[in-house]
């Protein structure tokens, strides 16, 4: 079955440590996204990538880094510079073509809940 | 004013009732409108997708868009306990920028 796999489902880290969240998709989608979801705040965009080896900052990129070395993979690193890293992190992807760029919806993974103490 | 406003609820209804959810928005550049359903500890899943004013039906679900009033709605007929979830509205402008509502928690009581 095609889909987006995020791992691990739960992650615990000590303050001051960097941590990398995995996101893999087999939908052959061009674009991939990382969102953060906090209670009462909705989804906020961290980083996105439209093609391999290229990515852009979203609305809350500070303290995060990404890479896009392969089409199917878009890992997110939460660095020690992120002041409030405890959150639910969602990875998403969508197809981007000349005809579908503006009307293809996002598909989400099942998220990683990160707790930093 | 937030770009997308959505009452977070929770909204509790008895089984079989009609659930009515809505979002308002301020940016007239939004052209595409989506509703996502999110179960606890899961990622959002796309429920409905529309790009024009009017109604769109899919089974028990109806999405309604009123661009003149900047108002979108989702109706769930004959609600079931399995409909208990958080429902997020989302909308996209011509520059492919996506904005989400905060989500509205729905509880359907058997």
Interface residues (C-beta under 8 A of the other chain):
Chain A: X4 X6 X9 X40 X41 X42 X43 X45 X90 X92 X101 X102 X103 X105 X106 X107 X108 X109 X110 X111 X113
Chain B: X4 X6 X8 X31 X32 X34 X36 X41 X42 X43 X44 X45 X46 X49 X51 X88 X90 X92 X94 X96 X98 X100 X101 X102 X103
